[in-house]
Amino acid sequence: MATHDLVTLTLACAVGTGLGAVFFGGLWWTIRQGVSSRQPALWFFGSLVLRMSIALAGFYAVAGARWERLAVCLLGFVTARLGVTWLTRPRGEGHTRPAQEVYPAP
C-alpha cells in the first residue's frame, strides 16, 4: 500500500468520524429539544432529513467510487457513534432507576 493511499484512508476515517459526530450529536440535540417542543414531529422529521442529507453527501464525496474509502469512512462513522454515546450518557447514581419487582398476575 502506498503512502498516498494510507493518507487518503486516514482522511476518509477522519471525515467519517466527523460525519458521525454531526449525525449522532445532532440526534442527541434533537431529542433534547424535541421532547419539550410543542411540535416534536417537526423537530424529529426535520432533523432526520438534515442529518441524513449531510451524512449521505459526505459519504458520496469521500467514497469517490472507491469502496475502500467508503468502508473506512463508515468505520469512522460507527466509531463516532460510540464516542457520542459515551459522552452523552447519564452520569452518577441519580440517573439510573432501580429495577422494579415483577409480581405474577393473580
PDB file as gemmi writes it, atoms N, CA and C in Angstrom:
CRYST1    1.000    1.000    1.000  90.00  90.00  90.00 P 1                      
ATOM      1  N   MET A   1       0.847  -1.170   0.000  1.00  0.00           N  
ATOM      2  CA  MET A   1       0.000   0.000   0.000  1.00  0.00           C  
ATOM      3  C   MET A   1       0.895   1.236   0.000  1.00  0.00           C  
ATOM      4  N   ALA A   2       0.606   2.145  -0.865  1.00  0.00           N  
ATOM      5  CA  ALA A   2       1.401   3.357  -0.991  1.00  0.00           C  
ATOM      6  C   ALA A   2       1.070   4.328   0.135  1.00  0.00           C  
ATOM      7  N   THR A   3       2.007   5.221   0.421  1.00  0.00           N  
ATOM      8  CA  THR A   3       1.806   6.223   1.461  1.00  0.00           C  
ATOM      9  C   THR A   3       0.610   7.107   1.132  1.00  0.00           C  
ATOM     10  N   HIS A   4       0.458   7.417  -0.141  1.00  0.00           N  
ATOM     11  CA  HIS A   4      -0.676   8.244  -0.573  1.00  0.00           C  
ATOM     12  C   HIS A   4      -2.000   7.573  -0.209  1.00  0.00           C  
ATOM     13  N   ASP A   5      -2.092   6.259  -0.418  1.00  0.00           N  
ATOM     14  CA  ASP A   5      -3.320   5.533  -0.089  1.00  0.00           C  
ATOM     15  C   ASP A   5      -3.585   5.542   1.410  1.00  0.00           C  
ATOM     16  N   LEU A   6      -2.532   5.403   2.198  1.00  0.00           N  
ATOM     17  CA  LEU A   6      -2.688   5.402   3.652  1.00  0.00           C  
ATOM     18  C   LEU A   6      -3.181   6.763   4.143  1.00  0.00           C  
ATOM     19  N   VAL A   7      -2.649   7.828   3.587  1.00  0.00           N  
ATOM     20  CA  VAL A   7      -3.103   9.177   3.956  1.00  0.00           C  
ATOM     21  C   VAL A   7      -4.556   9.373   3.544  1.00  0.00           C  
ATOM     22  N   THR A   8      -4.909   8.930   2.361  1.00  0.00           N  
ATOM     23  CA  THR A   8      -6.285   9.070   1.878  1.00  0.00           C  
ATOM     24  C   THR A   8      -7.256   8.303   2.768  1.00  0.00           C  
ATOM     25  N   LEU A   9      -6.901   7.095   3.160  1.00  0.00           N  
ATOM     26  CA  LEU A   9      -7.774   6.302   4.025  1.00  0.00           C  
ATOM     27  C   LEU A   9      -7.861   6.907   5.423  1.00  0.00           C  
ATOM     28  N   THR A  10      -6.781   7.473   5.911  1.00  0.00           N  
ATOM     29  CA  THR A  10      -6.807   8.132   7.217  1.00  0.00           C  
ATOM     30  C   THR A  10      -7.729   9.350   7.181  1.00  0.00           C  
ATOM     31  N   LEU A  11      -7.647  10.121   6.116  1.00  0.00           N  
ATOM     32  CA  LEU A  11      -8.546  11.267   5.966  1.00  0.00           C  
ATOM     33  C   LEU A  11     -10.001  10.823   5.833  1.00  0.00           C  
ATOM     34  N   ALA A  12     -10.233   9.726   5.119  1.00  0.00           N  
ATOM     35  CA  ALA A  12     -11.594   9.204   4.976  1.00  0.00           C  
ATOM     36  C   ALA A  12     -12.149   8.792   6.341  1.00  0.00           C  
ATOM     37  N   CYS A  13     -11.312   8.198   7.179  1.00  0.00           N  
ATOM     38  CA  CYS A  13     -11.739   7.814   8.520  1.00  0.00           C  
ATOM     39  C   CYS A  13     -12.042   9.051   9.364  1.00  0.00           C  
ATOM     40  N   ALA A  14     -11.202  10.071   9.248  1.00  0.00           N  
ATOM     41  CA  ALA A  14     -11.423  11.313  10.000  1.00  0.00           C  
ATOM     42  C   ALA A  14     -12.713  11.997   9.562  1.00  0.00           C  
ATOM     43  N   VAL A  15     -12.969  12.024   8.266  1.00  0.00           N  
ATOM     44  CA  VAL A  15     -14.214  12.625   7.773  1.00  0.00           C  
ATOM     45  C   VAL A  15     -15.413  11.808   8.250  1.00  0.00           C  
ATOM     46  N   GLY A  16     -15.302  10.485   8.227  1.00  0.00           N  
ATOM     47  CA  GLY A  16     -16.377   9.631   8.726  1.00  0.00           C  
ATOM     48  C   GLY A  16     -16.661   9.873  10.199  1.00  0.00           C  
ATOM     49  N   THR A  17     -15.602  10.080  10.970  1.00  0.00           N  
ATOM     50  CA  THR A  17     -15.778  10.385  12.389  1.00  0.00           C  
ATOM     51  C   THR A  17     -16.494  11.719  12.562  1.00  0.00           C  
ATOM     52  N   GLY A  18     -16.126  12.702  11.761  1.00  0.00           N  
ATOM     53  CA  GLY A  18     -16.804  13.995  11.818  1.00  0.00           C  
ATOM     54  C   GLY A  18     -18.263  13.895  11.411  1.00  0.00           C  
ATOM     55  N   LEU A  19     -18.523  13.139  10.358  1.00  0.00           N  
ATOM     56  CA  LEU A  19     -19.910  12.943   9.925  1.00  0.00           C  
ATOM     57  C   LEU A  19     -20.721  12.248  11.015  1.00  0.00           C  
ATOM     58  N   GLY A  20     -20.130  11.247  11.637  1.00  0.00           N  
ATOM     59  CA  GLY A  20     -20.816  10.546  12.719  1.00  0.00           C  
ATOM     60  C   GLY A  20     -21.075  11.446  13.913  1.00  0.00           C  
ATOM     61  N   ALA A  21     -20.106  12.304  14.228  1.00  0.00           N  
ATOM     62  CA  ALA A  21     -20.290  13.234  15.345  1.00  0.00           C  
ATOM     63  C   ALA A  21     -21.433  14.202  15.055  1.00  0.00           C  
ATOM     64  N   VAL A  22     -21.497  14.695  13.824  1.00  0.00           N  
ATOM     65  CA  VAL A  22     -22.593  15.596  13.444  1.00  0.00           C  
ATOM     66  C   VAL A  22     -23.920  14.846  13.467  1.00  0.00           C  
ATOM     67  N   PHE A  23     -23.949  13.642  12.917  1.00  0.00           N  
ATOM     68  CA  PHE A  23     -25.187  12.876  12.837  1.00  0.00           C  
ATOM     69  C   PHE A  23     -25.708  12.501  14.225  1.00  0.00           C  
ATOM     70  N   PHE A  24     -24.872  11.857  15.028  1.00  0.00           N  
ATOM     71  CA  PHE A  24     -25.341  11.370  16.325  1.00  0.00           C  
ATOM     72  C   PHE A  24     -25.404  12.475  17.371  1.00  0.00           C  
ATOM     73  N   GLY A  25     -24.522  13.464  17.271  1.00  0.00           N  
ATOM     74  CA  GLY A  25     -24.643  14.627  18.143  1.00  0.00           C  
ATOM     75  C   GLY A  25     -25.910  15.407  17.833  1.00  0.00           C  
ATOM     76  N   GLY A  26     -26.229  15.515  16.541  1.00  0.00           N  
ATOM     77  CA  GLY A  26     -27.476  16.164  16.143  1.00  0.00           C  
ATOM     78  C   GLY A  26     -28.694  15.402  16.612  1.00  0.00           C  
ATOM     79  N   LEU A  27     -28.615  14.086  16.605  1.00  0.00           N  
ATOM     80  CA  LEU A  27     -29.721  13.267  17.104  1.00  0.00           C  
ATOM     81  C   LEU A  27     -29.923  13.508  18.596  1.00  0.00           C  
ATOM     82  N   TRP A  28     -28.839  13.533  19.339  1.00  0.00           N  
ATOM     83  CA  TRP A  28     -28.921  13.788  20.777  1.00  0.00           C  
ATOM     84  C   TRP A  28     -29.539  15.156  21.042  1.00  0.00           C  
ATOM     85  N   TRP A  29     -29.089  16.170  20.308  1.00  0.00           N  
ATOM     86  CA  TRP A  29     -29.601  17.521  20.481  1.00  0.00           C  
ATOM     87  C   TRP A  29     -31.088  17.579  20.108  1.00  0.00           C  
ATOM     88  N   THR A  30     -31.465  16.894  19.031  1.00  0.00           N  
ATOM     89  CA  THR A  30     -32.851  16.880  18.591  1.00  0.00           C  
ATOM     90  C   THR A  30     -33.759  16.255  19.645  1.00  0.00           C  
ATOM     91  N   ILE A  31     -33.313  15.177  20.236  1.00  0.00           N  
ATOM     92  CA  ILE A  31     -34.127  14.527  21.271  1.00  0.00           C  
ATOM     93  C   ILE A  31     -34.328  15.473  22.447  1.00  0.00           C  
ATOM     94  N   ARG A  32     -33.269  16.145  22.855  1.00  0.00           N  
ATOM     95  CA  ARG A  32     -33.382  17.090  23.971  1.00  0.00           C  
ATOM     96  C   ARG A  32     -34.334  18.240  23.649  1.00  0.00           C  
ATOM     97  N   GLN A  33     -34.319  18.722  22.410  1.00  0.00           N  
ATOM     98  CA  GLN A  33     -35.206  19.818  22.026  1.00  0.00           C  
ATOM     99  C   GLN A  33     -36.620  19.322  21.727  1.00  0.00           C  
ATOM    100  N   GLY A  34     -36.707  18.163  21.098  1.00  0.00           N  
ATOM    101  CA  GLY A  34     -37.996  17.673  20.634  1.00  0.00           C  
ATOM    102  C   GLY A  34     -38.942  17.236  21.725  1.00  0.00           C  
ATOM    103  N   VAL A  35     -38.421  16.673  22.799  1.00  0.00           N  
ATOM    104  CA  VAL A  35     -39.312  16.165  23.844  1.00  0.00           C  
ATOM    105  C   VAL A  35     -40.044  17.280  24.580  1.00  0.00           C  
ATOM    106  N   SER A  36     -39.502  18.477  24.565  1.00  0.00           N  
ATOM    107  CA  SER A  36     -40.169  19.585  25.249  1.00  0.00           C  
ATOM    108  C   SER A  36     -40.817  20.566  24.262  1.00  0.00           C  
ATOM    109  N   SER A  37     -40.837  20.213  23.000  1.00  0.00           N  
ATOM    110  CA  SER A  37     -41.396  21.090  21.977  1.00  0.00           C  
ATOM    111  C   SER A  37     -42.902  20.898  21.856  1.00  0.00           C  
ATOM    112  N   ARG A  38     -43.562  21.917  21.334  1.00  0.00           N  
ATOM    113  CA  ARG A  38     -44.996  21.804  21.082  1.00  0.00           C  
ATOM    114  C   ARG A  38     -45.257  21.016  19.807  1.00  0.00           C  
ATOM    115  N   GLN A  39     -44.252  20.939  18.912  1.00  0.00           N  
ATOM    116  CA  GLN A  39     -44.384  20.186  17.668  1.00  0.00           C  
ATOM    117  C   GLN A  39     -43.169  19.258  17.513  1.00  0.00           C  
ATOM    118  N   PRO A  40     -43.132  18.186  18.282  1.00  0.00           N  
ATOM    119  CA  PRO A  40     -41.957  17.310  18.241  1.00  0.00           C  
ATOM    120  C   PRO A  40     -41.776  16.610  16.889  1.00  0.00           C  
ATOM    121  N   ALA A  41     -42.870  16.321  16.193  1.00  0.00           N  
ATOM    122  CA  ALA A  41     -42.746  15.634  14.902  1.00  0.00           C  
ATOM    123  C   ALA A  41     -41.966  16.484  13.914  1.00  0.00           C  
ATOM    124  N   LEU A  42     -42.170  17.776  13.943  1.00  0.00           N  
ATOM    125  CA  LEU A  42     -41.434  18.684  13.061  1.00  0.00           C  
ATOM    126  C   LEU A  42     -39.945  18.672  13.390  1.00  0.00           C  
ATOM    127  N   TRP A  43     -39.607  18.678  14.668  1.00  0.00           N  
ATOM    128  CA  TRP A  43     -38.202  18.607  15.082  1.00  0.00           C  
ATOM    129  C   TRP A  43     -37.554  17.313  14.592  1.00  0.00           C  
ATOM    130  N   PHE A  44     -38.221  16.203  14.861  1.00  0.00           N  
ATOM    131  CA  PHE A  44     -37.622  14.908  14.532  1.00  0.00           C  
ATOM    132  C   PHE A  44     -37.516  14.690  13.023  1.00  0.00           C  
ATOM    133  N   PHE A  45     -38.556  15.045  12.290  1.00  0.00           N  
ATOM    134  CA  PHE A  45     -38.518  14.852  10.846  1.00  0.00           C  
ATOM    135  C   PHE A  45     -37.513  15.783  10.187  1.00  0.00           C  
ATOM    136  N   GLY A  46     -37.528  17.046  10.579  1.00  0.00           N  
ATOM    137  CA  GLY A  46     -36.573  17.998  10.017  1.00  0.00           C  
ATOM    138  C   GLY A  46     -35.137  17.616  10.318  1.00  0.00           C  
ATOM    139  N   SER A  47     -34.898  17.181  11.535  1.00  0.00           N  
ATOM    140  CA  SER A  47     -33.557  16.752  11.921  1.00  0.00           C  
ATOM    141  C   SER A  47     -33.124  15.524  11.131  1.00  0.00           C  
ATOM    142  N   LEU A  48     -34.032  14.585  10.966  1.00  0.00           N  
ATOM    143  CA  LEU A  48     -33.707  13.376  10.210  1.00  0.00           C  
ATOM    144  C   LEU A  48     -33.305  13.711   8.781  1.00  0.00           C  
ATOM    145  N   VAL A  49     -34.083  14.551   8.127  1.00  0.00           N  
ATOM    146  CA  VAL A  49     -33.786  14.923   6.742  1.00  0.00           C  
ATOM    147  C   VAL A  49     -32.439  15.637   6.659  1.00  0.00           C  
ATOM    148  N   LEU A  50     -32.201  16.572   7.554  1.00  0.00           N  
ATOM    149  CA  LEU A  50     -30.943  17.320   7.535  1.00  0.00           C  
ATOM    150  C   LEU A  50     -29.744  16.418   7.834  1.00  0.00           C  
ATOM    151  N   ARG A  51     -29.846  15.604   8.876  1.00  0.00           N  
ATOM    152  CA  ARG A  51     -28.721  14.729   9.250  1.00  0.00           C  
ATOM    153  C   ARG A  51     -28.429  13.693   8.170  1.00  0.00           C  
ATOM    154  N   MET A  52     -29.482  13.113   7.605  1.00  0.00           N  
ATOM    155  CA  MET A  52     -29.275  12.119   6.537  1.00  0.00           C  
ATOM    156  C   MET A  52     -28.670  12.764   5.293  1.00  0.00           C  
ATOM    157  N   SER A  53     -29.112  13.962   4.959  1.00  0.00           N  
ATOM    158  CA  SER A  53     -28.569  14.658   3.791  1.00  0.00           C  
ATOM    159  C   SER A  53     -27.079  14.934   3.965  1.00  0.00           C  
ATOM    160  N   ILE A  54     -26.704  15.415   5.135  1.00  0.00           N  
ATOM    161  CA  ILE A  54     -25.289  15.688   5.402  1.00  0.00           C  
ATOM    162  C   ILE A  54     -24.470  14.407   5.350  1.00  0.00           C  
ATOM    163  N   ALA A  55     -24.954  13.359   5.996  1.00  0.00           N  
ATOM    164  CA  ALA A  55     -24.206  12.100   6.042  1.00  0.00           C  
ATOM    165  C   ALA A  55     -24.069  11.483   4.648  1.00  0.00           C  
ATOM    166  N   LEU A  56     -25.146  11.414   3.894  1.00  0.00           N  
ATOM    167  CA  LEU A  56     -25.076  10.796   2.568  1.00  0.00           C  
ATOM    168  C   LEU A  56     -24.220  11.602   1.602  1.00  0.00           C  
ATOM    169  N   ALA A  57     -24.329  12.926   1.658  1.00  0.00           N  
ATOM    170  CA  ALA A  57     -23.477  13.758   0.803  1.00  0.00           C  
ATOM    171  C   ALA A  57     -22.012  13.580   1.174  1.00  0.00           C  
ATOM    172  N   GLY A  58     -21.734  13.485   2.459  1.00  0.00           N  
ATOM    173  CA  GLY A  58     -20.361  13.260   2.914  1.00  0.00           C  
ATOM    174  C   GLY A  58     -19.824  11.915   2.466  1.00  0.00           C  
ATOM    175  N   PHE A  59     -20.624  10.870   2.598  1.00  0.00           N  
ATOM    176  CA  PHE A  59     -20.194   9.537   2.151  1.00  0.00           C  
ATOM    177  C   PHE A  59     -19.919   9.529   0.648  1.00  0.00           C  
ATOM    178  N   TYR A  60     -20.804  10.155  -0.095  1.00  0.00           N  
ATOM    179  CA  TYR A  60     -20.647  10.204  -1.554  1.00  0.00           C  
ATOM    180  C   TYR A  60     -19.362  10.941  -1.931  1.00  0.00           C  
ATOM    181  N   ALA A  61     -19.115  12.063  -1.274  1.00  0.00           N  
ATOM    182  CA  ALA A  61     -17.921  12.851  -1.581  1.00  0.00           C  
ATOM    183  C   ALA A  61     -16.643  12.114  -1.201  1.00  0.00           C  
ATOM    184  N   VAL A  62     -16.651  11.453  -0.075  1.00  0.00           N  
ATOM    185  CA  VAL A  62     -15.452  10.750   0.390  1.00  0.00           C  
ATOM    186  C   VAL A  62     -15.172   9.514  -0.461  1.00  0.00           C  
ATOM    187  N   ALA A  63     -16.211   8.765  -0.781  1.00  0.00           N  
ATOM    188  CA  ALA A  63     -16.019   7.495  -1.482  1.00  0.00           C  
ATOM    189  C   ALA A  63     -15.353   7.683  -2.831  1.00  0.00           C  
ATOM    190  N   GLY A  64     -15.819   8.613  -3.620  1.00  0.00           N  
ATOM    191  CA  GLY A  64     -15.220   8.821  -4.934  1.00  0.00           C  
ATOM    192  C   GLY A  64     -15.122   7.554  -5.752  1.00  0.00           C  
ATOM    193  N   ALA A  65     -16.140   6.718  -5.720  1.00  0.00           N  
ATOM    194  CA  ALA A  65     -16.203   5.447  -6.450  1.00  0.00           C  
ATOM    195  C   ALA A  65     -15.150   4.436  -5.992  1.00  0.00           C  
ATOM    196  N   ARG A  66     -14.682   4.558  -4.761  1.00  0.00           N  
ATOM    197  CA  ARG A  66     -13.721   3.605  -4.201  1.00  0.00           C  
ATOM    198  C   ARG A  66     -14.331   2.994  -2.945  1.00  0.00           C  
ATOM    199  N   TRP A  67     -14.556   1.690  -2.962  1.00  0.00           N  
ATOM    200  CA  TRP A  67     -15.199   1.035  -1.846  1.00  0.00           C  
ATOM    201  C   TRP A  67     -14.338   1.072  -0.585  1.00  0.00           C  
ATOM    202  N   GLU A  68     -13.024   1.114  -0.728  1.00  0.00           N  
ATOM    203  CA  GLU A  68     -12.147   1.144   0.439  1.00  0.00           C  
ATOM    204  C   GLU A  68     -12.360   2.430   1.239  1.00  0.00           C  
ATOM    205  N   ARG A  69     -12.467   3.543   0.538  1.00  0.00           N  
ATOM    206  CA  ARG A  69     -12.696   4.820   1.217  1.00  0.00           C  
ATOM    207  C   ARG A  69     -14.047   4.824   1.930  1.00  0.00           C  
ATOM    208  N   LEU A  70     -15.052   4.289   1.252  1.00  0.00           N  
ATOM    209  CA  LEU A  70     -16.380   4.233   1.857  1.00  0.00           C  
ATOM    210  C   LEU A  70     -16.372   3.371   3.107  1.00  0.00           C  
ATOM    211  N   ALA A  71     -15.707   2.222   3.049  1.00  0.00           N  
ATOM    212  CA  ALA A  71     -15.653   1.318   4.200  1.00  0.00           C  
ATOM    213  C   ALA A  71     -14.961   1.978   5.395  1.00  0.00           C  
ATOM    214  N   VAL A  72     -13.851   2.656   5.139  1.00  0.00           N  
ATOM    215  CA  VAL A  72     -13.127   3.316   6.222  1.00  0.00           C  
ATOM    216  C   VAL A  72     -13.920   4.502   6.759  1.00  0.00           C  
ATOM    217  N   CYS A  73     -14.618   5.204   5.885  1.00  0.00           N  
ATOM    218  CA  CYS A  73     -15.471   6.314   6.305  1.00  0.00           C  
ATOM    219  C   CYS A  73     -16.597   5.792   7.209  1.00  0.00           C  
ATOM    220  N   LEU A  74     -17.191   4.683   6.847  1.00  0.00           N  
ATOM    221  CA  LEU A  74     -18.240   4.079   7.679  1.00  0.00           C  
ATOM    222  C   LEU A  74     -17.690   3.610   9.021  1.00  0.00           C  
ATOM    223  N   LEU A  75     -16.454   3.119   9.031  1.00  0.00           N  
ATOM    224  CA  LEU A  75     -15.814   2.730  10.283  1.00  0.00           C  
ATOM    225  C   LEU A  75     -15.675   3.945  11.204  1.00  0.00           C  
ATOM    226  N   GLY A  76     -15.247   5.070  10.653  1.00  0.00           N  
ATOM    227  CA  GLY A  76     -15.168   6.296  11.440  1.00  0.00           C  
ATOM    228  C   GLY A  76     -16.537   6.748  11.929  1.00  0.00           C  
ATOM    229  N   PHE A  77     -17.545   6.590  11.097  1.00  0.00           N  
ATOM    230  CA  PHE A  77     -18.925   6.961  11.452  1.00  0.00           C  
ATOM    231  C   PHE A  77     -19.400   6.153  12.661  1.00  0.00           C  
ATOM    232  N   VAL A  78     -19.175   4.850  12.635  1.00  0.00           N  
ATOM    233  CA  VAL A  78     -19.581   3.983  13.739  1.00  0.00           C  
ATOM    234  C   VAL A  78     -18.769   4.290  14.994  1.00  0.00           C  
ATOM    235  N   THR A  79     -17.501   4.587  14.821  1.00  0.00           N  
ATOM    236  CA  THR A  79     -16.665   4.958  15.959  1.00  0.00           C  
ATOM    237  C   THR A  79     -17.193   6.231  16.617  1.00  0.00           C  
ATOM    238  N   ALA A  80     -17.616   7.177  15.820  1.00  0.00           N  
ATOM    239  CA  ALA A  80     -18.190   8.404  16.367  1.00  0.00           C  
ATOM    240  C   ALA A  80     -19.469   8.114  17.135  1.00  0.00           C  
ATOM    241  N   ARG A  81     -20.241   7.140  16.671  1.00  0.00           N  
ATOM    242  CA  ARG A  81     -21.454   6.768  17.397  1.00  0.00           C  
ATOM    243  C   ARG A  81     -21.109   6.302  18.801  1.00  0.00           C  
ATOM    244  N   LEU A  82     -20.090   5.471  18.896  1.00  0.00           N  
ATOM    245  CA  LEU A  82     -19.661   5.004  20.214  1.00  0.00           C  
ATOM    246  C   LEU A  82     -19.196   6.171  21.078  1.00  0.00           C  
ATOM    247  N   GLY A  83     -18.465   7.092  20.481  1.00  0.00           N  
ATOM    248  CA  GLY A  83     -17.979   8.250  21.223  1.00  0.00           C  
ATOM    249  C   GLY A  83     -19.102   9.156  21.705  1.00  0.00           C  
ATOM    250  N   VAL A  84     -20.051   9.455  20.839  1.00  0.00           N  
ATOM    251  CA  VAL A  84     -21.175  10.314  21.232  1.00  0.00           C  
ATOM    252  C   VAL A  84     -22.017   9.617  22.292  1.00  0.00           C  
ATOM    253  N   THR A  85     -22.213   8.320  22.154  1.00  0.00           N  
ATOM    254  CA  THR A  85     -22.970   7.574  23.156  1.00  0.00           C  
ATOM    255  C   THR A  85     -22.272   7.646  24.509  1.00  0.00           C  
ATOM    256  N   TRP A  86     -20.963   7.526  24.509  1.00  0.00           N  
ATOM    257  CA  TRP A  86     -20.204   7.578  25.751  1.00  0.00           C  
ATOM    258  C   TRP A  86     -20.242   8.988  26.355  1.00  0.00           C  
ATOM    259  N   LEU A  87     -20.106  10.013  25.523  1.00  0.00           N  
ATOM    260  CA  LEU A  87     -20.083  11.385  26.018  1.00  0.00           C  
ATOM    261  C   LEU A  87     -21.442  11.865  26.525  1.00  0.00           C  
ATOM    262  N   THR A  88     -22.519  11.344  25.999  1.00  0.00           N  
ATOM    263  CA  THR A  88     -23.855  11.826  26.361  1.00  0.00           C  
ATOM    264  C   THR A  88     -24.579  10.914  27.339  1.00  0.00           C  
ATOM    265  N   ARG A  89     -23.913   9.922  27.860  1.00  0.00           N  
ATOM    266  CA  ARG A  89     -24.570   9.014  28.804  1.00  0.00           C  
ATOM    267  C   ARG A  89     -24.831   9.729  30.126  1.00  0.00           C  
ATOM    268  N   PRO A  90     -25.871   9.325  30.826  1.00  0.00           N  
ATOM    269  CA  PRO A  90     -26.138   9.921  32.138  1.00  0.00           C  
ATOM    270  C   PRO A  90     -25.007   9.586  33.110  1.00  0.00           C  
ATOM    271  N   ARG A  91     -24.671  10.541  33.948  1.00  0.00           N  
ATOM    272  CA  ARG A  91     -23.601  10.332  34.918  1.00  0.00           C  
ATOM    273  C   ARG A  91     -24.182  10.291  36.332  1.00  0.00           C  
ATOM    274  N   GLY A  92     -23.563   9.535  37.166  1.00  0.00           N  
ATOM    275  CA  GLY A  92     -23.958   9.495  38.571  1.00  0.00           C  
ATOM    276  C   GLY A  92     -25.058   8.493  38.844  1.00  0.00           C  
ATOM    277  N   GLU A  93     -25.308   8.291  40.110  1.00  0.00           N  
ATOM    278  CA  GLU A  93     -26.302   7.312  40.519  1.00  0.00           C  
ATOM    279  C   GLU A  93     -27.725   7.839  40.404  1.00  0.00           C  
ATOM    280  N   GLY A  94     -27.910   9.141  40.419  1.00  0.00           N  
ATOM    281  CA  GLY A  94     -29.249   9.712  40.369  1.00  0.00           C  
ATOM    282  C   GLY A  94     -29.944   9.530  39.033  1.00  0.00           C  
ATOM    283  N   HIS A  95     -29.227   9.119  38.001  1.00  0.00           N  
ATOM    284  CA  HIS A  95     -29.815   8.995  36.656  1.00  0.00           C  
ATOM    285  C   HIS A  95     -30.254   7.576  36.320  1.00  0.00           C  
ATOM    286  N   THR A  96     -30.005   6.655  37.210  1.00  0.00           N  
ATOM    287  CA  THR A  96     -30.425   5.282  36.928  1.00  0.00           C  
ATOM    288  C   THR A  96     -31.626   4.951  37.810  1.00  0.00           C  
ATOM    289  N   ARG A  97     -32.521   4.175  37.259  1.00  0.00           N  
ATOM    290  CA  ARG A  97     -33.687   3.760  38.022  1.00  0.00           C  
ATOM    291  C   ARG A  97     -33.435   2.365  38.575  1.00  0.00           C  
ATOM    292  N   PRO A  98     -33.838   2.113  39.794  1.00  0.00           N  
ATOM    293  CA  PRO A  98     -33.676   0.770  40.332  1.00  0.00           C  
ATOM    294  C   PRO A  98     -34.619  -0.197  39.615  1.00  0.00           C  
ATOM    295  N   ALA A  99     -34.240  -1.440  39.604  1.00  0.00           N  
ATOM    296  CA  ALA A  99     -35.066  -2.455  38.964  1.00  0.00           C  
ATOM    297  C   ALA A  99     -36.382  -2.594  39.711  1.00  0.00           C  
ATOM    298  N   GLN A 100     -37.450  -2.715  38.945  1.00  0.00           N  
ATOM    299  CA  GLN A 100     -38.765  -2.882  39.563  1.00  0.00           C  
ATOM    300  C   GLN A 100     -39.032  -4.360  39.775  1.00  0.00           C  
ATOM    301  N   GLU A 101     -39.714  -4.628  40.875  1.00  0.00           N  
ATOM    302  CA  GLU A 101     -40.072  -6.020  41.128  1.00  0.00           C  
ATOM    303  C   GLU A 101     -41.256  -6.414  40.253  1.00  0.00           C  
ATOM    304  N   VAL A 102     -41.227  -7.631  39.812  1.00  0.00           N  
ATOM    305  CA  VAL A 102     -42.299  -8.144  38.964  1.00  0.00           C  
ATOM    306  C   VAL A 102     -43.093  -9.162  39.761  1.00  0.00           C  
ATOM    307  N   TYR A 103     -44.388  -8.934  39.808  1.00  0.00           N  
ATOM    308  CA  TYR A 103     -45.266  -9.849  40.522  1.00  0.00           C  
ATOM    309  C   TYR A 103     -46.115 -10.616  39.522  1.00  0.00           C  
ATOM    310  N   PRO A 104     -46.322 -11.900  39.773  1.00  0.00           N  
ATOM    311  CA  PRO A 104     -47.173 -12.661  38.833  1.00  0.00           C  
ATOM    312  C   PRO A 104     -48.616 -12.183  38.924  1.00  0.00           C  
ATOM    313  N   ALA A 105     -49.323 -12.353  37.837  1.00  0.00           N  
ATOM    314  CA  ALA A 105     -50.736 -11.974  37.793  1.00  0.00           C  
ATOM    315  C   ALA A 105     -51.517 -12.846  38.768  1.00  0.00           C  
ATOM    316  N   PRO A 106     -52.558 -12.285  39.416  1.00  0.00           N  
ATOM    317  CA  PRO A 106     -53.341 -13.098  40.373  1.00  0.00           C  
ATOM    318  C   PRO A 106     -54.147 -14.163  39.707  1.00  0.00           C  
TER     319      PRO A 106                                                      
END                                                                             
